[in-house]
Amino acid sequence: MFKLGDVFVAVIIVAIILIMIIPIPGILLDIFLALNISISVILLLNAVYAKTALELSIFPSLLLITTLYRLSLNIKSTWLVLSSGEAGNVIEGFGSFVTGGNMVVGFIIFLIIMVVQFLVITKGSERVAEVAARFTLDAMPGKQMAIDADLNAGLINEIEAKERRRNIQREADFYGAMDGASKFVKGDAIAGIIITFINIIGGLIIGMVMRGEDFTTAVQLYTILTVGDGLVSQIPALLISVATGIIVTKAASDSNLSEDLFKQIFKNPRVLFIAAGMCVVLGPVLSPVPFFLLAAILIFIGYNLLKQQKQVQKQEEVQVKESEVEEIRKPENVVSLLQVDPIELEFGYGIIPLADVNQGGDLLDRVVMIRRQLALELGMIVPIIRLRDNIQLPPNEYVIKIKGVEVSRGELMFDHFLAMNSGMAEEDLDGIKTVEPAFGLPAIWISESQRDRAEMLGYTVVDPPSIIATHLTEIIKKFSHELLGRQEVQTLIDNVKQNYPAIVDELVPKVMTIGEIQKVIANLLKEGVSIRDMVTILETLADYAPVTHDPDMLTEYVRQALSRAITKKFIADSRSNVITLDPKLEQVIMDSVQRTEHGSYLTLEPEMTNRILNSLSKQLQRLMQLGQQPVVLASPVVRLYFKRLTEQSVPGLVVLSYNEVDPNVEIQSVGMVSV
């Protein structure tokens, strides 16, 4: 069993073709002509109210069917006109109404309608359909790439991507079909013109030669019928041509043509008031009544629109306030207030130009470079650095926060440069004395005119953005062990697992947890040791973690495995002067170590601690007088405890064990810390 809908279109097309060859009475022709006009009106209204062109995706096929239907009716009406001198009430009524008793005027009006249909509507629709098809096809690759980009970014899922790809393909098919189908409308208009002249010439010949009518009678009869027949076919053709133009010129919108018309044309009352003023000016010159009436209408519409916009604005303000109150009242919004940014850089309004790209600021680019630099130097993933202005700060001051707590601040002088004596300059500079914020070194603010002279004298000169970037970099290095959490460690381990899965599978989670690995890595970062060689770190932990889970001891094992990198970082030359510890002092420290389940710690008496620190201070001064970086060497079992003993009084002191020094480096002791 088949459904009627399956064969409906086929039956209609066959019936249209049969109309061309089967004789039909005038009353039936009237019904078919009325149906033709109704179909054209329905198509036009659907085109007006459609939101997108794809809502009428069958329009190209409808163009073919309606054009074929119109041509079949043209053929049948021509047959009736020429054979019997009549073609039903519809055709005769159209002809009599348009001619109005004057054959010449009626025929001219008919010709004007045909010219408008052919040269304006049909030509324009054909051209727009052709251009739309071309641009749609050209834009397809870009739209496909945009869909793939959204899919890869996670903005849409696979189902939405398929639907959007299908819509793009349908849109391309539609405009390509419209480009071809618009030729049907053009051909129909040409056929209508030819059929009109055939009706007139053929009617005159048949009327005068075959039916013996005089010229005036024949002209009057066949002109009315020809004009009526032409209008009956051209009016529906004109409606469908307009529908075609609306469809191919329709832009993507969430509303139909009528709604867009009122929203976009009558949205600005100022435009209506200006147009009303123009009508008032032109009224006395041309015709006062229509122009003044139109001006009054425009002013009335503009006034109501202005009042409506004010009401809408008040409603929006009330809604905004209500929504803000609702947002504040919502309990889940409190959760967003708990979010703490790992790194924040707050600055006064005077520093905003440094961060504003539109004003030539490059601070954002420098922040990106800081994250890249620290990834290469320390091997860590620096969290997102939040930049925000703070009107409560002085204009030229900035604050650096770690996990919401201020850890450092600095102040800039715009249109000035910071000059620091690197130790080579002997001549002083005129300027404002200050302290460099990153390292606490004495510095001078100088004007731009002094910059070249300062560099020639041996000063290091930096601009304000470089000051902030350097300060921020040093703060991140200092607090890197706090910024590296378990999630960041998991990311580093996942990165290693891509190329070295065996190491990760052996270590995590069978031997060590992420938290235990994080403590070891934090110990390394705290003393400035790079964790970029994660493979070596994880392999060392896999070797020694089965023996001990003490993070301090595991840190020492990892440091020994990274000896070459540590030596390269802290001992620049192949020969280096260092400070060593007296064996007696090392024994005192070892005897004072207390080990518990939660770790080890020193229990030295305060007097002993002061003696050790005083001795260390004397040795450091001697080494610094030589212009060298102080490095203290200790035995592996003492290194960690001596570092903890001195990190409060000498926070930047480098303490290495003998096992961490590359054997190729020649070490010379220039001092010894003793008690």
KOLLORO-249927 format. One record per residue (C-alpha): residue in three letters; y, z, x. Coordinates in Angstrom, 3 decimals, decimal comma. Layout:
<rs>
R  rest        py        pz        px
R   ala         Y         Z         X
...
</rs>
This chain:
<rs>
R  rest        py        pz        px
R   met     0,000     0,000     0,000
R   phe     3,385    -0,923     1,323
R   lys     6,724     0,564     0,388
R   leu     9,455    -1,446    -1,305
R   gly    11,911    -0,481     1,458
R   asp     9,749    -2,208     4,056
R   val    10,288    -5,653     2,444
R   phe    13,704    -5,122     0,848
R   val    15,767    -6,742     3,623
R   ala    13,337    -9,630     3,978
R   val    13,490   -10,316     0,211
R   ile    17,303   -10,205     0,267
R   ile    17,548   -12,711     3,144
R   val    15,078   -15,090     1,469
R   ala    17,012   -14,781    -1,822
R   ile    20,304   -15,602    -0,040
R   ile    18,779   -18,774     1,388
R   leu    17,341   -19,740    -2,020
R   ile    20,794   -19,433    -3,603
R   met    21,880   -22,415    -1,486
R   ile    19,299   -24,753    -3,061
R   ile    18,486   -23,326    -6,507
R   pro    20,877   -24,202    -9,378
R   ile    22,500   -21,103   -10,886
R   pro    24,816   -20,792   -13,889
R   gly    28,464   -19,796   -13,606
R   ile    27,916   -16,302   -15,045
R   leu    25,324   -15,513   -12,351
R   leu    27,690   -16,853    -9,706
R   asp    30,365   -14,486   -11,020
R   ile    27,974   -11,548   -10,535
R   phe    27,132   -12,633    -7,001
R   leu    30,836   -13,071    -6,139
R   ala    31,690    -9,618    -7,523
R   leu    28,816    -8,172    -5,475
R   asn    30,185    -9,910    -2,366
R   ile    33,597    -8,309    -2,834
R   ser    32,064    -4,872    -3,481
R   ile    29,895    -5,045    -0,351
R   ser    32,955    -5,968     1,745
R   val    34,928    -3,005     0,380
R   ile    32,000    -0,648     1,068
R   leu    31,703    -1,859     4,671
R   leu    35,464    -1,489     5,246
R   leu    35,530     2,073     3,898
R   asn    32,489     3,030     5,981
R   ala    34,253     1,682     9,067
R   val    37,386     3,705     8,243
R   tyr    35,516     6,991     7,741
R   ala    33,025     6,611    10,607
R   lys    33,707     9,042    13,477
R   thr    31,925     6,954    16,114
R   ala    30,902     3,317    16,323
R   leu    27,233     4,324    16,584
R   glu    27,347     5,676    13,030
R   leu    27,323     1,991    11,973
R   ser    24,882     0,753    14,592
R   ile    23,461    -1,809    12,079
R   phe    26,912    -3,383    11,670
R   pro    26,091    -6,486    13,814
R   ser    23,083    -7,248    11,623
R   leu    25,171    -6,670     8,491
R   leu    27,721    -9,164     9,781
R   leu    25,022   -11,825     9,996
R   ile    23,633   -11,048     6,525
R   thr    27,046   -10,878     4,797
R   thr    28,224   -14,054     6,529
R   leu    25,070   -15,867     5,418
R   tyr    25,533   -14,511     1,880
R   arg    29,161   -15,686     1,780
R   leu    28,251   -19,143     3,035
R   ser    25,492   -19,499     0,432
R   leu    27,970   -18,588    -2,308
R   asn    30,470   -21,075    -0,829
R   ile    27,848   -23,823    -0,966
R   lys    26,903   -22,962    -4,561
R   ser    30,520   -22,705    -5,743
R   thr    31,329   -26,051    -4,096
R   trp    28,375   -27,602    -5,878
R   leu    29,595   -26,276    -9,230
R   val    33,212   -27,318    -8,621
R   leu    32,337   -30,866    -7,629
R   ser    29,532   -31,365   -10,148
R   ser    31,017   -29,935   -13,333
R   gly    34,683   -29,206   -12,566
R   glu    34,178   -25,453   -13,160
R   ala    32,804   -22,530   -11,127
R   gly    32,875   -19,444   -13,328
R   asn    35,563   -17,051   -14,447
R   val    35,981   -15,247   -11,103
R   ile    36,946   -18,363    -9,132
R   glu    39,182   -19,718   -11,887
R   gly    40,834   -16,329   -12,364
R   phe    41,595   -15,998    -8,635
R   gly    43,064   -19,517    -8,512
R   ser    45,246   -19,116   -11,609
R   phe    46,501   -15,705   -10,482
R   val    47,511   -16,839    -6,981
R   thr    49,051   -20,193    -7,976
R   gly    50,918   -18,627   -10,891
R   gly    51,574   -22,042   -12,432
R   asn    52,945   -23,522    -9,192
R   met    50,307   -25,463    -7,282
R   val    52,403   -25,903    -4,128
R   val    53,359   -22,216    -3,750
R   gly    49,829   -21,068    -4,539
R   phe    48,282   -23,447    -2,042
R   ile    50,750   -22,358     0,677
R   ile    49,937   -18,668     0,044
R   phe    46,269   -19,541     0,292
R   leu    46,802   -21,341     3,614
R   ile    48,765   -18,351     4,997
R   ile    45,909   -15,991     4,105
R   met    43,458   -18,299     5,857
R   val    45,671   -18,527     8,987
R   val    46,022   -14,709     9,129
R   gln    42,272   -14,345     8,711
R   phe    41,407   -16,883    11,403
R   leu    44,129   -16,520    14,063
R   val    44,963   -12,797    13,796
R   ile    42,100   -10,661    12,496
R   thr    39,112   -12,773    13,541
R   lys    40,498   -13,772    16,950
R   gly    41,553   -10,196    17,754
R   ser    38,241    -8,663    16,663
R   glu    36,331   -11,213    18,721
R   arg    38,384   -10,502    21,843
R   val    38,178    -6,710    21,448
R   ala    34,396    -6,888    20,944
R   glu    34,054    -9,009    24,094
R   val    36,168    -6,644    26,231
R   ala    34,477    -3,542    24,790
R   ala    31,048    -4,969    25,599
R   arg    32,096    -5,772    29,161
R   phe    33,644    -2,366    29,859
R   thr    30,752    -0,514    28,244
R   leu    28,248    -2,307    30,452
R   asp    30,395    -1,726    33,566
R   ala    30,683     1,994    32,783
R   met    26,949     2,540    32,272
R   pro    26,064     3,381    35,929
R   gly    28,870     5,952    36,150
R   lys    27,847     7,589    32,874
R   gln    24,218     7,727    34,007
R   met    25,259     9,366    37,289
R   ala    27,388    11,897    35,376
R   ile    24,371    12,823    33,239
R   asp    22,203    13,228    36,349
R   ala    24,890    15,408    37,972
R   asp    25,137    17,660    34,889
R   leu    21,340    17,901    34,771
R   asn    21,101    18,841    38,454
R   ala    23,877    21,403    38,043
R   gly    22,038    23,009    35,137
R   leu    24,801    22,261    32,610
R   ile    22,348    20,433    30,340
R   asn    18,587    20,450    29,947
R   glu    16,144    17,545    30,079
R   ile    16,194    17,015    26,295
R   glu    19,997    16,796    26,204
R   ala    19,952    14,424    29,175
R   lys    17,487    12,122    27,406
R   glu    19,603    12,168    24,239
R   arg    22,769    11,305    26,160
R   arg    21,010     8,503    28,037
R   arg    19,708     7,153    24,722
R   asn    23,220     7,234    23,234
R   ile    24,621     5,368    26,232
R   gln    21,931     2,705    25,884
R   arg    22,558     2,442    22,147
R   glu    26,307     2,141    22,744
R   ala    25,784    -0,665    25,263
R   asp    23,394    -2,457    22,904
R   phe    25,827    -2,034    20,004
R   tyr    28,871    -3,485    21,764
R   gly    26,788    -6,286    23,241
R   ala    25,524    -7,142    19,761
R   met    29,069    -6,900    18,332
R   asp    30,270    -9,346    20,960
R   gly    27,804   -11,901    19,634
R   ala    28,091   -10,955    15,966
R   ser    31,866   -11,406    15,997
R   lys    31,188   -15,119    16,511
R   phe    29,677   -15,127    13,000
R   val    33,010   -14,023    11,556
R   lys    34,878   -16,670    13,535
R   gly    32,464   -19,387    12,453
R   asp    32,700   -18,208     8,850
R   ala    36,486   -18,550     8,920
R   ile    36,235   -22,088    10,334
R   ala    33,618   -22,997     7,735
R   gly    35,897   -21,667     4,971
R   ile    38,738   -23,919     6,097
R   ile    36,469   -26,974     6,237
R   ile    34,923   -26,203     2,834
R   thr    38,417   -25,860     1,331
R   phe    39,468   -29,346     2,414
R   ile    36,104   -30,734     1,296
R   asn    36,634   -29,231    -2,158
R   ile    40,106   -30,706    -2,537
R   ile    39,317   -34,181    -1,205
R   gly    35,917   -34,342    -2,876
R   gly    37,348   -33,014    -6,147
R   leu    40,094   -35,632    -6,209
R   ile    37,594   -38,424    -5,550
R   ile    35,130   -37,203    -8,186
R   gly    37,861   -36,457   -10,751
R   met    39,719   -39,743   -10,386
R   val    36,849   -42,136    -9,631
R   met    33,813   -40,733   -11,414
R   arg    35,411   -38,794   -14,276
R   gly    38,439   -41,093   -14,835
R   glu    41,044   -38,333   -14,682
R   asp    44,608   -39,081   -13,631
R   phe    45,941   -37,813   -10,302
R   thr    48,037   -34,941   -11,754
R   thr    45,176   -33,556   -13,846
R   ala    42,709   -33,833   -10,980
R   val    45,079   -32,171    -8,536
R   gln    45,828   -29,300   -10,909
R   leu    42,183   -28,660   -11,781
R   tyr    40,647   -28,920    -8,349
R   thr    43,498   -27,164    -6,555
R   ile    43,100   -24,094    -8,807
R   leu    39,344   -24,119    -8,335
R   thr    39,636   -24,720    -4,571
R   val    42,189   -21,942    -4,111
R   gly    40,103   -19,603    -6,253
R   asp    36,897   -20,483    -4,418
R   gly    38,591   -20,063    -1,054
R   leu    40,082   -16,686    -1,976
R   val    36,812   -15,404    -3,420
R   ser    35,187   -16,072    -0,048
R   gln    38,139   -15,354     2,255
R   ile    39,128   -11,973     0,755
R   pro    35,663   -10,448     1,475
R   ala    35,688   -12,202     4,853
R   leu    39,098   -10,660     5,577
R   leu    37,833    -7,178     4,599
R   ile    34,784    -7,466     6,838
R   ser    36,924    -8,832     9,695
R   val    39,169    -5,774     9,376
R   ala    36,071    -3,546     9,339
R   thr    34,865    -5,307    12,492
R   gly    38,195    -4,693    14,197
R   ile    38,169    -1,009    13,225
R   ile    34,627    -0,541    14,510
R   val    35,157    -2,177    17,915
R   thr    38,551    -0,502    18,464
R   lys    37,331     2,967    17,443
R   ala    37,658     5,536    20,221
R   ala    35,433     8,581    20,493
R   ser    36,693    11,284    18,130
R   asp    35,453    14,256    16,159
R   ser    37,149    13,012    12,977
R   asn    37,500     9,774    11,033
R   leu    40,344     7,247    11,145
R   ser    42,304     8,784     8,249
R   glu    42,259    12,266     9,778
R   asp    43,179    10,924    13,215
R   leu    46,041     8,924    11,672
R   phe    47,702    11,962    10,116
R   lys    46,958    14,218    13,084
R   gln    48,332    11,847    15,701
R   ile    51,168    10,032    13,885
R   phe    52,548    12,860    11,746
R   lys    52,095    15,702    14,221
R   asn    55,646    15,850    15,639
R   pro    58,439    16,616    13,119
R   arg    61,045    15,692    15,723
R   val    59,865    12,063    15,593
R   leu    60,241    12,005    11,790
R   phe    63,762    13,456    11,980
R   ile    64,817    10,817    14,533
R   ala    63,325     8,047    12,374
R   ala    65,202     9,451     9,345
R   gly    68,418     9,392    11,334
R   met    67,836     5,737    12,205
R   cys    67,333     4,934     8,508
R   val    70,624     6,684     7,658
R   val    72,440     4,595    10,283
R   leu    70,890     1,297     9,132
R   gly    71,278     2,033     5,399
R   pro    74,993     1,131     4,953
R   val    74,576    -1,998     7,063
R   leu    71,448    -3,425     5,410
R   ser    70,531    -1,879     2,052
R   pro    71,492     1,738     1,254
R   val    68,994     2,517    -1,508
R   pro    65,643     1,873     0,280
R   phe    66,791     3,204     3,658
R   phe    68,360     6,388     2,224
R   leu    65,280     6,958     0,056
R   leu    63,015     6,502     3,078
R   ala    65,201     8,856     5,163
R   ala    64,929    11,525     2,466
R   ile    61,140    11,170     2,384
R   leu    60,890    11,422     6,191
R   ile    63,142    14,499     6,275
R   phe    61,075    16,125     3,518
R   ile    57,793    15,424     5,367
R   gly    59,262    16,575     8,692
R   tyr    60,619    19,814     7,212
R   asn    57,293    20,672     5,576
R   leu    55,432    19,792     8,770
R   leu    57,761    22,004    10,828
R   lys    57,302    24,896     8,418
R   gln    53,541    24,375     8,460
R   gln    53,469    24,385    12,278
R   lys    55,416    27,666    12,376
R   gln    52,941    29,232     9,958
R   val    50,026    27,965    12,020
R   gln    51,647    29,346    15,170
R   lys    52,092    32,766    13,566
R   gln    48,492    32,727    12,372
R   glu    47,297    31,792    15,846
R   glu    49,317    34,628    17,390
R   val    47,837    37,078    14,896
R   gln    44,342    35,729    15,563
R   val    44,869    35,990    19,314
R   lys    45,999    39,600    18,987
R   glu    43,096    40,409    16,697
R   ser    40,641    38,722    19,049
R   glu    42,094    40,628    22,006
R   val    41,692    43,889    20,111
R   glu    38,156    42,936    19,166
R   glu    37,350    42,027    22,760
R   ile    38,642    45,382    23,931
R   arg    36,639    47,191    21,280
R   lys    33,406    45,409    22,119
R   pro    31,192    47,733    24,166
R   glu    29,709    44,909    26,196
R   asn    33,107    44,074    27,705
R   val    33,023    47,344    29,609
R   val    30,180    45,890    31,648
R   ser    32,460    43,227    33,133
R   leu    34,771    45,989    34,375
R   leu    31,920    47,424    36,438
R   gln    31,724    44,285    38,576
R   val    32,925    44,974    42,126
R   asp    33,728    42,056    44,409
R   pro    32,156    42,432    47,878
R   ile    35,265    41,157    49,667
R   glu    38,788    40,978    48,245
R   leu    42,014    39,784    49,780
R   glu    45,029    40,906    47,762
R   phe    48,528    39,816    48,722
R   gly    52,111    40,161    47,555
R   tyr    53,965    37,340    45,826
R   gly    55,634    36,313    49,059
R   ile    52,267    35,255    50,545
R   ile    51,292    33,115    47,505
R   pro    52,557    29,870    49,158
R   leu    49,953    30,342    51,910
R   ala    47,164    30,248    49,292
R   asp    48,703    27,603    47,010
R   val    47,461    24,118    47,899
R   asn    50,329    22,536    45,941
R   gln    52,805    24,273    48,272
R   gly    50,974    23,209    51,413
R   gly    48,994    26,424    51,871
R   asp    45,635    26,204    53,656
R   leu    44,416    29,792    53,289
R   leu    41,584    28,709    50,969
R   asp    40,366    26,203    53,544
R   arg    40,516    28,889    56,217
R   val    38,387    31,199    54,062
R   val    35,761    28,468    53,836
R   met    35,838    28,104    57,610
R   ile    35,473    31,894    58,014
R   arg    32,228    31,862    56,021
R   arg    30,994    28,915    58,088
R   gln    32,006    30,551    61,386
R   leu    30,272    33,835    60,571
R   ala    27,132    32,014    59,438
R   leu    26,947    30,386    62,881
R   glu    28,020    33,464    64,838
R   leu    26,189    36,295    63,033
R   gly    23,647    34,315    60,999
R   met    24,661    36,082    57,772
R   ile    25,631    34,729    54,374
R   val    29,145    35,988    53,721
R   pro    29,683    36,723    49,998
R   ile    32,394    34,949    48,048
R   ile    35,810    36,139    49,217
R   arg    38,031    36,839    46,209
R   leu    41,714    35,963    46,694
R   arg    44,223    37,344    44,214
R   asp    47,919    38,169    44,112
R   asn    49,068    41,732    43,439
R   ile    52,622    42,278    42,225
R   gln    52,355    45,978    43,087
R   leu    52,218    45,168    46,795
R   pro    55,344    44,512    48,848
R   pro    56,096    40,751    48,942
R   asn    54,820    40,061    52,476
R   glu    51,985    42,591    52,614
R   tyr    48,257    41,991    52,134
R   val    45,271    44,278    51,638
R   ile    41,599    43,705    52,486
R   lys    39,046    45,486    50,312
R   ile    35,321    45,910    50,836
R   lys    33,417    46,647    47,606
R   gly    36,637    47,549    45,827
R   val    37,899    49,996    48,477
R   glu    40,825    49,230    50,770
R   val    39,750    49,131    54,419
R   ser    42,757    47,524    56,079
R   arg    46,161    46,027    55,421
R   gly    48,797    44,026    57,226
R   glu    52,327    42,693    56,869
R   leu    53,712    39,267    57,708
R   met    57,120    37,852    58,495
R   phe    57,589    34,363    57,166
R   asp    59,274    31,735    59,337
R   his    58,132    33,831    62,318
R   phe    55,230    33,721    64,751
R   leu    53,275    36,571    66,283
R   ala    53,352    36,564    70,092
R   met    50,865    38,695    72,089
R   asn    50,810    39,242    75,822
R   ser    47,403    38,157    77,108
R   gly    48,052    39,929    80,391
R   met    49,391    36,878    82,191
R   ala    53,001    37,050    80,956
R   glu    55,479    39,020    83,046
R   glu    58,723    38,276    81,214
R   asp    59,599    40,022    77,950
R   leu    60,586    38,242    74,729
R   asp    63,344    39,053    72,273
R   gly    61,933    39,831    68,846
R   ile    60,671    42,467    66,465
R   lys    57,977    44,654    67,964
R   thr    54,882    45,208    65,875
R   val    51,111    45,688    66,120
R   glu    48,620    42,890    65,668
R   pro    46,556    43,924    62,599
R   ala    43,102    42,661    63,634
R   phe    42,758    44,311    67,079
R   gly    45,677    46,763    67,096
R   leu    47,326    45,113    70,109
R   pro    51,077    45,314    70,734
R   ala    52,833    42,141    69,602
R   ile    56,269    40,681    68,881
R   trp    57,550    38,672    65,905
R   ile    59,479    35,700    67,261
R   ser    61,325    32,833    65,591
R   glu    60,025    29,271    65,642
R   ser    62,660    28,276    68,213
R   gln    61,104    30,732    70,708
R   arg    57,542    29,488    70,236
R   asp    57,470    26,898    73,025
R   arg    59,080    29,286    75,500
R   ala    56,613    32,063    74,622
R   glu    53,626    29,765    75,172
R   met    55,053    28,626    78,511
R   leu    55,403    32,267    79,591
R   gly    51,712    32,896    78,820
R   tyr    51,921    34,565    75,428
R   thr    49,350    33,881    72,727
R   val    51,281    32,663    69,677
R   val    49,757    32,520    66,181
R   asp    51,134    31,613    62,754
R   pro    50,905    33,845    59,608
R   pro    47,837    32,120    58,072
R   ser    45,945    32,532    61,356
R   ile    46,849    36,224    61,409
R   ile    45,299    36,767    57,969
R   ala    42,236    34,661    58,812
R   thr    41,611    36,507    62,102
R   his    42,116    39,905    60,490
R   leu    39,757    39,022    57,632
R   thr    37,133    37,732    60,070
R   glu    37,161    40,926    62,117
R   ile    36,950    43,103    58,998
R   ile    33,934    41,158    57,762
R   lys    32,273    41,534    61,160
R   lys    32,969    45,262    61,143
R   phe    31,498    45,788    57,679
R   ser    28,844    43,079    57,837
R   his    26,038    45,656    57,668
R   glu    27,421    46,864    54,317
R   leu    27,876    43,356    52,906
R   leu    24,284    42,316    53,578
R   gly    22,251    43,647    50,663
R   arg    18,682    43,124    49,554
R   gln    19,542    39,981    47,584
R   glu    21,127    38,361    50,636
R   val    18,113    39,343    52,765
R   gln    15,819    37,798    50,161
R   thr    17,832    34,562    50,428
R   leu    17,471    34,577    54,231
R   ile    13,715    35,197    53,973
R   asp    13,326    32,406    51,402
R   asn    15,118    30,076    53,800
R   val    12,690    30,978    56,591
R   lys     9,726    30,569    54,271
R   gln    10,505    26,887    53,724
R   asn     9,550    26,087    57,335
R   tyr     7,567    29,159    58,423
R   pro     5,607    30,350    55,384
R   ala     2,895    32,068    57,464
R   ile     5,348    34,595    58,931
R   val     6,774    35,586    55,566
R   asp     3,383    35,752    53,861
R   glu     2,066    38,059    56,595
R   leu     5,045    40,410    56,502
R   val     6,336    40,511    52,903
R   pro     5,275    42,410    50,848
R   lys     2,009    43,407    52,524
R   val     3,521    45,194    55,541
R   met     7,235    45,703    54,761
R   thr     9,428    45,654    51,692
R   ile    12,713    43,803    51,405
R   gly    14,539    47,125    51,578
R   glu    12,925    48,062    54,895
R   ile    13,759    44,684    56,408
R   gln    17,317    45,031    55,124
R   lys    17,753    48,351    56,989
R   val    16,657    46,782    60,280
R   ile    18,955    43,790    59,835
R   ala    21,845    46,072    58,878
R   asn    21,300    48,049    62,119
R   leu    21,531    44,825    64,101
R   leu    24,713    43,665    62,367
R   lys    26,311    47,077    62,761
R   glu    26,239    46,626    66,555
R   gly    27,311    42,965    66,399
R   val    23,883    41,425    67,083
R   ser    23,389    38,019    65,474
R   ile    20,546    37,705    62,958
R   arg    20,573    33,926    63,001
R   asp    17,161    33,848    64,729
R   met    15,372    35,235    61,665
R   val    12,050    33,798    62,798
R   thr    11,987    35,998    65,900
R   ile    13,154    39,015    63,898
R   leu    10,417    38,639    61,291
R   glu     7,721    37,951    63,891
R   thr     8,681    41,108    65,797
R   leu     8,634    43,157    62,614
R   ala     5,208    41,741    61,767
R   asp     3,984    42,867    65,199
R   tyr     5,323    46,447    65,137
R   ala     5,599    47,375    61,451
R   pro     1,864    48,232    61,221
R   val     2,481    50,856    63,925
R   thr     5,707    52,441    62,611
R   his     7,970    52,103    59,585
R   asp    10,891    53,911    61,232
R   pro    13,789    51,400    60,854
R   asp    15,479    52,708    64,013
R   met    12,410    52,155    66,170
R   leu    11,810    48,732    64,608
R   thr    15,431    47,860    65,342
R   glu    14,902    48,657    69,021
R   tyr    11,820    46,430    69,153
R   val    13,737    43,580    67,532
R   arg    16,649    44,030    69,958
R   gln    14,255    43,696    72,891
R   ala    12,855    40,498    71,403
R   leu    16,419    39,175    71,131
R   ser    17,260    40,115    74,714
R   arg    18,505    36,679    75,797
R   ala    20,859    36,388    72,814
R   ile    22,138    39,951    73,300
R   thr    22,707    39,420    77,033
R   lys    24,532    36,149    76,361
R   lys    26,814    37,832    73,854
R   phe    27,761    41,003    75,724
R   ile    27,350    40,011    79,399
R   ala    29,209    36,795    80,076
R   asp    28,552    36,305    83,822
R   ser    25,375    36,211    85,892
R   arg    26,670    39,310    87,682
R   ser    28,066    42,244    85,755
R   asn    29,324    45,769    86,399
R   val    27,988    48,407    84,038
R   ile    27,921    52,151    83,478
R   thr    24,595    53,943    83,552
R   leu    23,395    57,328    82,358
R   asp    22,308    60,129    84,634
R   pro    18,518    60,702    84,238
R   lys    19,244    64,380    83,646
R   leu    21,569    63,424    80,770
R   glu    18,891    61,191    79,302
R   gln    16,431    64,067    79,454
R   val    18,928    66,362    77,720
R   ile    19,390    63,800    74,950
R   met    15,639    63,314    74,513
R   asp    15,074    67,086    74,327
R   ser    17,749    67,295    71,582
R   val    16,172    64,662    69,315
R   gln    14,773    66,087    66,115
R   arg    12,320    63,899    64,218
R   thr    11,736    64,262    60,486
R   glu    10,132    62,243    57,709
R   his    13,513    60,645    56,959
R   gly    14,390    59,687    60,543
R   ser    15,589    61,146    63,844
R   tyr    18,888    62,795    64,775
R   leu    20,550    64,628    67,697
R   thr    21,106    68,398    67,758
R   leu    23,396    68,706    70,795
R   glu    25,764    71,658    71,037
R   pro    29,482    70,821    70,674
R   glu    30,249    71,898    74,238
R   met    27,605    69,548    75,618
R   thr    28,844    66,741    73,436
R   asn    32,414    67,180    74,740
R   arg    31,249    67,163    78,350
R   ile    29,318    63,925    77,791
R   leu    32,264    62,230    76,069
R   asn    34,742    63,344    78,760
R   ser    32,513    61,978    81,493
R   leu    32,108    58,725    79,569
R   ser    35,867    58,420    79,080
R   lys    36,516    58,675    82,830
R   gln    33,945    55,984    83,617
R   leu    35,301    53,659    80,898
R   gln    38,835    53,936    82,291
R   arg    37,637    52,942    85,753
R   leu    35,834    49,879    84,391
R   met    38,730    48,830    82,163
R   gln    41,081    48,987    85,156
R   leu    38,938    46,246    86,676
R   gly    39,616    44,088    83,570
R   gln    36,001    44,055    82,437
R   gln    34,391    44,837    79,092
R   pro    32,731    48,271    79,219
R   val    28,942    48,092    78,925
R   val    26,680    51,141    79,090
R   leu    23,027    50,780    80,128
R   ala    20,436    53,338    79,044
R   ser    16,677    53,635    78,845
R   pro    15,125    52,172    75,679
R   val    14,234    55,560    74,198
R   val    17,769    56,924    74,697
R   arg    19,950    53,893    73,845
R   leu    20,047    54,413    70,083
R   tyr    20,881    58,123    70,250
R   phe    23,602    57,655    72,861
R   lys    25,145    54,932    70,715
R   arg    25,219    57,254    67,727
R   leu    26,711    60,000    69,871
R   thr    29,646    57,798    70,919
R   glu    30,289    55,607    67,874
R   gln    32,816    58,061    66,382
R   ser    34,936    58,491    69,509
R   val    34,382    55,030    71,050
R   pro    33,474    52,799    68,054
R   gly    33,441    49,471    69,913
R   leu    31,361    50,597    72,892
R   val    28,483    48,281    73,841
R   val    25,333    50,261    74,632
R   leu    22,314    48,269    75,839
R   ser    18,870    49,245    77,027
R   tyr    17,314    47,968    80,218
R   asn    14,783    45,986    78,199
R   glu    17,582    44,093    76,387
R   val    19,091    42,644    79,586
R   asp    17,927    39,237    80,710
R   pro    16,091    39,576    84,066
R   asn    18,130    36,672    85,466
R   val    21,354    38,693    85,183
R   glu    22,302    40,780    88,201
R   ile    23,466    44,247    87,176
R   gln    25,550    46,570    89,353
R   ser    26,311    50,139    88,337
R   val    29,926    51,137    89,000
R   gly    29,729    54,551    87,356
R   met    27,373    57,108    85,886
R   val    27,809    59,383    82,885
R   ser    26,578    62,843    83,766
R   val    26,828    66,433    82,585
</rs>
